[in-house]
Amino acid sequence: MDAHDGHTRHAHRRSGGARLLAVIALNVAITLAEYIGGTLSGSLALISDAGHNLSDVLSLVMGYAGERISQRKPSRRFTFGLKRFEVLIALVNSLSLILIGLYLVFEAVQRYLHPVPVNPALMLPVAAIGLLGNVFSILVLGRGKDRSLNLRAAFLHLLYDAVSSAAVIAVGVALIFSDLVILDLAASIVIAFMIVWSSMNIIRESMGILLQGAPRGIDPDAVYNAILGIEGIQSVHGLHIWSISSSEVFLSCHICVGELAAGSDTDRVIGLVNAALEERFGIRHTAVQVE
């Protein structure tokens, strides 16, 4: 990795942190507005949306901390730095979302057994404010969502939150023309399932990184065949591919070369392997040993 690549990645990290701070402030205001509006109007769907926004705020706050801490330079004790901290935070955030979703389902059942009247005239404008805030937040985070697991998790949460806000608005409009309060409860359950669903992909990816599995989008068999296809290489063994963060992939392997290749410059063979890995798979951190 050259100095330009390092500078560019750090610049992306800093801009990602600034975007997170801006979205945090906006979502704190949305959460308060929706919770107060849901309590006053009696809408569980709006309170559910506030709960989803609260989870977004917690995710964003912890995500910002993860972004900052994961930027710390390597030390003698932590030779890779603390890059996996962002992955750990993303996992904790996603697990907390599942708990929130289960609570909302429980609350919907309680409201079904003990109905509460809903005031759509108060519910609608608050839900509209929430939708506008979520759309703005999505636009702010959208550009950097693919550079960080934290940003991607936050983006997904906000995207589903925008959809749930739209559902709350639809329920509010329906309640103006009918007394079917069960629509509000149904919307809250749908939102709860969306919260859980939006967390599962992040949990799977976080666990994959923490358990040192092959990164998303990289086929180990394709990597193996690409290395084996380089002229002079007879076999490949001890192949390991893993990530220490959502953006950095590492690879180590042993390659066996023929007599002709062994008698030539082994550095050239390693250079060919590294060039192929970077060009085809974007893997830049490698430890290749020639035998």
Number of C-alpha atoms within 10 A of each C-alpha: 7 6 8 9 10 11 11 11 14 13 12 15 19 15 14 23 19 15 20 25 15 14 23 20 13 16 24 16 15 24 23 16 18 28 22 15 22 25 14 13 21 20 28 26 32 35 25 33 34 27 25 27 27 20 25 27 25 19 27 30 18 19 29 23 16 22 27 18 16 20 16 13 12 13 10 7 7 11 9 15 17 20 24 21 20 28 28 20 23 29 25 15 24 27 16 16 27 21 13 20 25 16 14 27 20 14 17 24 14 12 17 15 9 8 14 14 12 22 18 22 13 16 27 22 15 23 29 17 15 30 24 15 19 26 15 16 23 21 10 18 22 17 13 16 18 15 15 20 23 29 27 19 26 28 25 21 28 28 18 19 28 25 18 27 32 17 22 32 23 16 25 27 15 16 20 14 9 10 11 14 21 16 18 26 25 18 23 27 23 18 28 29 17 19 29 19 17 21 22 16 14 22 19 12 19 24 16 17 21 16 11 14 14 18 21 12 7 16 12 14 9 12 19 16 12 15 21 18 13 13 13 16 19 14 16 17 11 11 14 17 20 20 22 20 23 21 13 14 20 17 19 15 17 16 21 17 20 13 9 9 16 15 9 10 10 15 11 11 21 17 12 14 21 20 15 18 19 13 10 12 16 14 19 17 16 18 13 18 14 15 13
